[in-house]
Each structure stands twice: as C-alpha cells, then as structure tokens.
C-alpha cells in the first residue's frame, strides 16, 4: 500500500525552504566521518530492522560483521556515536520499534516517504537527543500521546508528522516540555478540535505551524497573535469558521499566512493586514470573504503570492496593488470583482508568472501594461466582460505557455491567431465563446504554434471548414471545435496528428462519411502510447464545467465526439482499430447500416452513444464483452431483435434502447418471443475472442460510472 498522500493547493506539505536549510546546515555541521559504532547502537538498529515486514533490501546492506557507521543511511560523529538515521524513500513497511530511542546520540531521524504504520513511539518524541524528527508520508496513526511531566526540556526543534493517519485533538498537554520546538508540520492527517495556541507558550522560538488538510474546526484563536516569532502559519483545508481575529496581525514576523479552503468570512477592508509587512505569501482562497481589497494591500511590498480566489469579494482592484512589486502569483478568480484593470500598473510586476482573473466581472480591454510582464507563464482572463481585438503587445509575452481568454467578447479571430503565433512557448490556448459568428481562418494563413498541445475554439458559431493549418500543429494532443457552424467533411489529414487523442467536433454542420483515416489515429490505435503524451502539469487547471478540473493532459480520456452533425453512410468497421478509445459519441447524425461487431475490440470503452441515427440490424451480442462500459445509448434508431443480457447490458436503463419499435427485451413494450430469442446471436464469443472474466472487470465499473457522471455535467473550457 502506498503512503497516504495529498496534493496541497499551495505549499502545505513540507517545511519552508529557509527553515529546512537552517536545519540541514545545523545538522550537517555536527557530523564528521567515523570508523565504528558501539555494540548497543548496532543492536538498536538491528531491532528496528527486525520490526519491519518489508525492508526493501536494507538487511543486505546492513551486514552483521560490518561497522554500523558505514551502513546505508547511518551517520556517526568522531566519537563513534550514531547521530543520524536517514531512510526516506526506502520502501520500508512495518512498525517503528522503540529501539531507535536507545540511540542516545541520535540527533536526526528521517523515515519519511515509506509505508510505516502503527503509533509513533513515545521514546522518539521524548528523546533527550533528537533535534529533527521526520516521519511524514507514512501510515502512522493514533493520538499524539501526552509526554510524562518529567520529560521536559527536550532538544526537539523540528517535528514533521504530516501525511499520516493521526487523529485526536491538540490539548494543552500535547507536546508539553518541548521548549526548543521551532517547527511543527502536522498537515494531511485527521486531527480534530481547534487550532492549538499553547505551542507559543511552551517554546519561545516557535516559528512554523502547519496544519493543512485536517478536520480542525472552530474559529482562529486570537492567541496566535502572541506567537512573536511565528513566521509560517498554514491551516488551509479544514473546517474553520468566523473571521480573521484582529490579534493575528500582531504576529508581525509572519511571512506565510494560509487559511485557504475553510468557511471564514468577513471583510479584509477594515483589518490591519498592513501590519504584516513581512508577508510573502497570503492565501485566503476558497472562503466566504466579501468586500473590497483594502488599499493598505500596497504596504505589503514583500508579497510574492496573493490568493483570494473563490470568495465573494467585489469592487475594483485598488491602484495601490501596483506597489506590490515582488508579485509572482496573483489569483483572484471566482469573485465579483468589476471595473477596468487600467488602475493597476502591471508594468510594476517584472516577476509576475501567473495571473488568474477567471470568473469575475472585469470589463474594458486588456490593459497594455500586462504585456510588459515578460516573465508571465500563465494568463487567464476567461469568463469576464472584456471586449475588442487583441493587441499586438500580447506577442511580447515570449514566456507565455498557458493562455485562456474564453467566454468574453473578443473579436477578429484571424488577428488574434496571427498575434499569438509569435508566442513560441504556448502549449495551452483556450479561446472559446468569443469571435461570435466570424469565419474560421483557413489554409496556410496561420502558422507558428510549434509547441501547442491543447487548442480550444469552441462555441463561437464560426463558419467555414476545419482549416488545414491545424494539420501543422505537430504536437497537438487535444482539439476542441464543438459548438460552431463548421461545414464540409472531416479532413483526410486528421490522422497525421500523431499525438492527437481527444477530438471534439460535435454540434457543427459537418457532412460526408466518417473517414477511415480517422480510424488510424496513432494515439487511439494502441494502448501503449500514453508514454508519448506530455507528462507535465498545466500551469493552471483546465476546467470542464463548474466542478471538474484537470491538472495534467493525460488525465483527459481518449475520446472522439462527433455527435450533432450531418454525417451519413455506415459506421466504418475499421472502428475496431481504436483500441485505446474510452469515449465514443456519434449520436444525432444520419448514419445507416448495422452496428459493427468490431466495436467489441474497444475493450477500454466507457461510453458508447450511437443514438438518434438510422442504424438497422441487431445489437451485436459480442458487445457484452465491453466490461468497462458505463454508458450505452442506441435509442431512436431502427434496430431490432433482443437486447443482449450479458455483461454490462443488465445495468443499462430502458431509455438506452427506447425509440426502436422492433427491438424487444425486458422493460420494453415489445417482449421477445421464443422465435426472436432463438434467432439472436448467443454467447460472448466470436470476434472479440472467447470468454472474458467478467467479475474482475465489473469491479472497476462502479468507479468508472461515477467518473463519467461528473464529466458530462458540462462541456466548456475556462
């Protein structure tokens, strides 16, 4: 079993870099090479090893007759004393024995990123020598037990228990006696109760408290303002409520303040946030804050990241924001901000890399000052009220990789593409719901975009044909052209896009037959092509509807959406070559002929929609072998004969077969006669090769079905 892991929204998992650097520097300075260790220390290490169920070959590295100071992961000092045990990422499985607590000179213990379970031995927490204890990313559980009253003055400075299964509350007795504690990271567990404040009283040097991704509730305790040395306070992704207490702004050394994804409310406008002049990261996203951004924000001149996304804030952006000249990330998406952006001098942000203003009410044109942010990598202005043509200045953003302008009122798509082609680093370009009723630029009038992997020009009501210049996008993986008025056939060059695995051309006026060249798309004909796809994450999440978002391209399904057009002819039998396909929708066309039995070769298929065509014949019984199929629809055709009863067909609703008067089966108006049943193809053998074990595949169906239900909620980008 892999260690329980989470992906924190921003910086939740590990200790801050400055603190880690301090700890490493401090501890390395204490270590010097040595030649041997004591017998007691060797026995303590071997006892730890014996308590593991899986040592991933560590036993072979720790040989009996060998000096333990030379063992893998062990460091001794000049006095032949073990001072460090570093066994992170070793694949260790089992419990932690208390024997490590007998290493009386041990100063650093790192067992992170393994599969250790059980409790955290009290002997380690109360050690008289350990200064840094890191057991993060394991499966340890239980409460943090109270230390005995005699255990005071422990040297422990850094305690990292994040990403485990710990539960319980932080009481006034928790970690009592740790007078030297500097940093506690307890993120990604299941701690309950309120945020503790007693650490500040126990240790005068306490400076880092990380509690992200727990089940903490209640309000933010005002007492945290008394932590005079506090530099990092993170409690995002909990169940906190109430307002930001005014006392919190007394902790003037704070550099990182994060309460993202809670239920906090109130206004920032009347707070004394300007007192936190050392802040470099302020993250209050995904809460219920309202009101305007205070003018005093401009006094936070060291600010590098500002996250106020997913709140209910409003008003115009203050001009004083221009004073935050060190900004790298500005995330204000999903609020009610309004007005034009010209008040903010974006030219003052030479280091800005990410600007996300999605889902607000900003209006006017894109200010020219944005184009002076030469280091900008991700720019999202989608779902606002911007208008006009794109400026040539946009071509100055040479580092731009992610651009979303979707759902605004921009015009002149030809001009836009001519400008954007000079952004050679663009990998994701989302332009949908703009350029309404214009003509799609055709042929060789557009070039560039050498690195483009995602292109979305959907729901623009564009006329014309699918242009040839798309064929020159050699690295294209996903193409979204749905919701336009494109006409003509699917171009024969479509299979030359060797990395294309997601094509949505639904709801257009495309005609002709479905070409056999479409059945030779490289990424859809082999199940072993995923390694060729871009493994990198999107610089910003790509949204498909209000709740579903993608962080990496390969998370998208391998899909063909051809529905809502005027395609004629038969479904090509060669469709069985698309073995990697997971979604196939060719509904609402004018297709005729039978359902090709070769579809049974699409063993990864989760969705098959052939509804609202003129298909004839019977449903091939070999389709019973599609054990991953979660959605099946052949309604409103001219099909006949019995509905197959094996495999997934017992799970599909009657509506999947409605509108086929000559089809029979349970739940339909036409019940099958013995003659019809006798003439039906039987079994699940044939083209798809023999019996397939149903039980194993069916266990996966439930999860696949739920995933699909979420994915079809909405089909637009932002």
C-alpha positions, -999 to 999 in steps of 0.1 A, spaced: 0 0 0 13 34 -9 17 61 17 -13 83 20 -6 115 0 -25 146 -8 -18 174 -33 -19 206 -13 -33 236 -30 -2 257 -22 28 247 -1 11 226 26 33 195 27 68 204 36 87 227 58 96 261 44 128 262 24 146 287 48 138 265 78 149 233 61 181 250 50 187 261 86 181 226 99 203 209 73 231 234 78 229 230 116 229 192 115 255 187 88 279 208 107 277 184 136 286 153 115 321 141 108 333 107 94 340 79 118 351 43 117 329 23 141 299 23 164 291 7 197 275 -27 201 245 -12 218 238 11 189 242 -17 164 217 -38 183 192 -9 184 194 -5 147 190 -42 141 160 -43 164 144 -16 143 152 -37 111 137 -68 127 104 -50 133 99 -43 96 78 -66 74 95 -53 43 130 -38 44 134 -34 6 169 -50 7 181 -29 37 191 -61 56 216 -70 29 231 -35 31 234 -38 69 256 -67 73 263 -82 107 301 -81 106 302 -46 92 307 -14 112 272 2 115 288 37 110 293 26 74 257 12 69 234 28 44 216 58 58 237 59 90 260 88 100 283 88 130 304 116 146 340 115 156 332 98 189 318 67 172 282 77 181 253 74 156 239 109 152 217 105 121 194 78 106 181 88 71 160 61 55 135 82 35 121 67 2 133 32 11 101 12 6 101 2 43 69 -14 56 60 -22 92 60 -5 126 86 17 142 101 -1 171 111 20 202 146 7 199 157 38 179 151 58 211 180 39 227 204 57 203 215 82 229 234 104 205 208 104 177 201 140 165 183 135 132 158 107 123 142 108 89 118 79 80 96 99 56 80 85 24 77 49 34 48 26 44 53 26 81 22 21 103 12 19 139 19 45 165 48 69 169 69 56 197 70 79 227 107 72 231 113 91 199 92 122 208 107 124 243 142 116 232 169 135 251 190 139 219 168 141 187 165 176 173 149 167 139 122 140 136 106 135 102 81 106 98 60 123 71 43 104 43 37 72 60 5 55 75 12 61 112 -19 65 134 -32 71 168 -33 102 191 -3 123 200 2 109 235 9 132 264 45 133 275 53 124 311 57 155 333 93 146 339 100 148 301 108 185 299 135 204 281 136 181 251 160 193 224 135 186 196 134 215 172 117 202 141 88 177 141 72 166 108 44 141 111 25 153 80 7 130 56 -2 102 81 -33 89 98 -31 107 131 -63 116 149 -73 133 181 -71 169 194 -43 191 204 -46 197 241 -26 219 264 -6 188 273 2 178 238 40 181 232 44 196 266 80 201 275 93 208 240 108 241 250 130 242 219 104 234 193 108 256 162 86 239 136 56 215 137 41 202 105 10 181 112 -7 186 78 -26 159 59 -39 140 89 -73 137 107 -67 160 137 -99 175 151 -108 202 176 -94 237 174 -61 252 163 -37 250 192 -20 281 206 -1 266 235 30 259 214 37 296 215 37 294 253 58 263 256 86 273 232 96 310 228 113 303 195 82 286 179 80 299 143 63 273 120 29 258 124 14 237 95 -20 221 99 -33 219 64 -57 192 54 -71 181 87 -106 183 104 -100 212 126 -130 234 134 -140 265 153 -126 299 150 -90 311 146 -77 316 182 -67 352 189 -38 338 210 -18 331 178 -11 368 177 11 362 208 35 340 188 61 367 185 85 345 164 58 330 142 68 331 105 46 304 89 10 297 98 -9 273 75 -43 258 83 -58 255 49 -84 228 40 -101 225 74 -135 234 88 -126 268 103 -152 295 106 -156 330 118 -135 360 109 -98 368 110 -92 380 146 -75 414 148 -50 399 172 -35 378 144 -20 410 129 2 413 160 24 384 147 43 409 126 71 384 116 46 363 96 59 355 61 34 329 51 -2 330 61 -27 305 47 -62 297 57 -74 285 22 -105 263 18 -123 269 50 -155 287 60 -140 320 70 -160 352 64 -159 389 69 -141 417 51 -105 425 47 -111 461 41 -112 472 77 -84 450 90 -49 459 99 -34 435 74 -8 461 65 9 453 98 21 420 83 48 438 63 70 407 61 43 386 43 55 369 11 25 346 7 -11 354 16 -36 327 8 -72 332 19 -88 315 -12 -119 293 -11 -136 310 18 -165 334 22 -147 368 24 -166 397 10 -160 434 3 -131 451 -15 -94 445 -14 -81 472 10 -59 500 -2 -34 490 25 -25 459 5 0 481 -12 20 482 20 28 445 17 58 453 -5 74 418 0 43 400 -12 51 373 -38 18 354 -39 -17 367 -33 -46 341 -34 -81 354 -28 -98 331 -52 -133 315 -47 -146 342 -23 -174 368 -27 -152 398 -29 -162 428 -51 -153 462 -63 -124 474 -84 -88 465 -78 -70 492 -58 -43 511 -76 -21 505 -46 -17 469 -56 9 483 -80 32 488 -50 35 450 -46 64 449 -70 76 414 -60 44 396 -70 49 363 -87 13 349 -85 -19 369 -84 -50 347 -81 -84 364 -79 -106 340 -98 -142 333 -90 -152 365 -72 -173 395 -81 -145 420 -89 -155 446 -115 -143 476 -134 -114 480 -157 -79 469 -150 -62 501 -160 -58 513 -124 -33 486 -117 2 491 -131 11 456 -142 44 470 -156 54 472 -119 54 434 -117 85 423 -135 85 389 -118 48 381 -124 44 345 -137 7 337 -130 -23 360 -134 -57 344 -129 -88 366 -130 -112 339 -143 -150 343 -134 -153 379 -124 -170 410 -139 -139 428 -152 -147 449 -184 -130 470 -210 -99 460 -229 -69 441 -217 -45 468 -204 -13 473 -223 7 472 -191 1 434 -188 22 429 -219 52 443 -201 52 412 -178 78 394 -198 81 365 -173 43 357 -175 38 320 -180 1 316 -173 -26 342 -181 -63 335 -176 -89 362 -182 -118 339 -191 -154 344 -181 -153 382 -178 -166 411 -199 -135 420 -219 -140 431 -254 -122 444 -285 -94 430 -306 -62 416 -291 -33 440 -291 0 432 -308 16 437 -274 3 402 -265 31 389 -287 57 403 -263 48 376 -238 75 352 -251 74 330 -219 36 325 -221 27 288 -220 -10 289 -208 -35 314 -222 -72 314 -216 -94 342 -229 -126 321 -232 -161 334 -226 -156 371 -232 -165 393 -262 -132 395 -282 -134 399 -320 -113 392 -351 -101 357 -346 -77 359 -376 -59 388 -360 -58 370 -326 -41 339 -341 -17 360 -361 -5 377 -329 -4 346 -308 17 326 -332 48 345 -321 44 331 -286 65 301 -293 61 286 -258 23 283 -259 12 248 -250 -24 256 -240 -46 280 -259 -83 284 -249 -103 309 -270 -138 295 -269 -170 316 -266 -155 346 -284 -154 358 -320 -191 351 -324 -203 344 -360 -169 350 -376 -152 328 -402 -126 303 -392 -92 313 -407 -84 287 -434 -54 271 -451 -19 284 -446 -28 318 -433 -19 307 -398 15 293 -388 36 290 -357 23 273 -325 51 247 -327 46 236 -291 8 238 -289 -8 208 -272 -43 220 -264 -64 242 -287 -99 251 -278 -120 273 -301 -155 261 -291 -189 276 -291 -180 306 -313 -205 298 -341 -177 300 -365 -184 292 -402 -160 277 -427 -143 243 -427 -118 226 -404 -87 245 -415 -56 229 -429 -33 250 -406 -43 227 -377 -26 199 -395 7 217 -390 3 216 -352 26 187 -349 24 183 -311 -13 188 -307 -29 164 -282 -64 178 -277 -86 197 -302 -120 213 -292 -140 228 -321 -175 219 -308 -204 243 -309 -196 260 -342 -211 261 -377 -182 243 -395 -191 225 -426 -175 201 -451 -160 167 -443 -136 156 -417 -103 163 -434 -82 133 -445 -51 147 -428 -66 142 -393 -45 110 -387 -13 129 -394 -16 145 -359 3 116 -343 -2 128 -307 -39 137 -310 -60 116 -286 -90 139 -278 -111 153 -307 -144 171 -301 -161 184 -333 -196 178 -321 -225 202 -328 -214 216 -361 -226 211 -397 -200 186 -409 -211 163 -437 -199 133 -456 -190 99 -443 -168 92 -413 -135 87 -430 -114 55 -424 -84 78 -419 -100 87 -386 -97 50 -376 -59 52 -380 -51 79 -354 -18 68 -338 -28 77 -302 -61 58 -304 -50 26 -321 -25 15 -295 -29 11 -257 8 16 -252 11 52 -264 5 71 -231 42 75 -226 44 98 -256 20 123 -241 31 154 -224 35 144 -187 38 180 -174 10 196 -154 -10 225 -168 3 258 -154 -33 264 -144 -61 239 -141 -82 233 -172 -119 234 -164 -146 213 -178 -177 226 -162 -181 242 -128 -167 214 -106 -144 193 -128 -109 204 -134 -78 188 -149 -42 194 -139 -24 172 -165 -33 165 -201 -31 127 -198 -59 128 -173 -83 135 -202 -100 105 -217 -91 93 -252 -122 104 -269 -140 110 -302 -170 133 -300 -187 135 -334 -223 140 -324 -247 166 -337 -235 168 -373 -248 155 -406 -226 125 -412 -240 99 -435 -230 64 -445 -222 35 -422 -200 33 -391 -167 21 -405 -159 -15 -395 -123 -2 -390 -135 15 -359 -124 -17 -341 -88 -5 -346 -92 23 -320 -83 0 -291 -73 28 -267 -106 47 -271 -126 53 -239 -153 77 -252 -172 74 -285 -202 96 -293 -215 97 -328 -251 104 -319 -275 128 -337 -263 121 -372 -277 104 -403 -258 72 -401 -272 40 -416 -264 3 -416 -256 -21 -388 -236 -16 -356 -201 -30 -364 -194 -61 -343 -157 -49 -344 -166 -24 -317 -161 -53 -292 -124 -48 -297 -126 -14 -279 -122 -31 -246 -114 2 -228 -146 18 -239 -166 35 -211 -191 55 -232 -207 45 -264 -235 67 -278 -250 58 -312 -284 72 -305 -306 93 -329 -293 78 -362 -309 54 -387 -290 23 -377 -305 -11 -385 -300 -47 -376 -294 -61 -341 -271 -51 -312 -241 -75 -317 -240 -99 -287 -202 -96 -287 -206 -61 -272 -213 -80 -239 -175 -82 -236 -172 -44 -231 -169 -48 -193 -158 -12 -187 -189 3 -205 -207 26 -181 -229 44 -206 -246 29 -236 -272 45 -258 -287 33 -290 -321 50 -286 -341 64 -316 -327 42 -344 -343 14 -364 -327 -15 -345 -345 -48 -340 -342 -81 -321 -335 -88 -285 -313 -67 -262 -282 -87 -251 -285 -98 -215 -249 -105 -206 -221 -83 -193 -230 -46 -187 -263 -48 -205 -281 -57 -173 -271 -23 -159 -283 0 -186 -317 18 -182 -346 12 -207 -341 47 -221 -309 34 -237 -330 14 -261 -361 34 -265 -373 45 -299 -365 12 -316 -400 -3 -322 -387 -36 -334 -364 -42 -305 -375 -65 -277 -365 -72 -242 -373 -68 -205 -387 -34 -197 -396 -26 -233 -431 -26 -248 -422 -54 -272 -414 -86 -253 -392 -111 -271 -409 -142 -284 -392 -176 -284 -385 -173 -321 -368 -139 -317 -347 -152 -288 -338 -183 -308 -326 -162 -338 -305 -139 -316 -267 -143 -316 -257 -161 -284 -228 -160 -261 -199 -136 -257 -176 -154 -281 -167 -145 -316 -148 -116 -330 -135 -105 -296 -121 -138 -288 -136 -162 -263 -147 -158 -227 -135 -128 -207 -136 -130 -169 -165 -106 -160 -160 -104 -122 -127 -86 -123 -137 -60 -149 -171 -54 -133 -155 -43 -101 -140 -14 -119 -173 -4 -135 -187 14 -104 -158 39 -102 -158 45 -139 -196 52 -139 -193 78 -112 -164 95 -130 -184 97 -162 -214 112 -145 -192 141 -133 -175 145 -167 -207 150 -187 -221 177 -164 -208 204 -187 -187 208 -218 -169 241 -219 -134 254 -211 -122 283 -190 
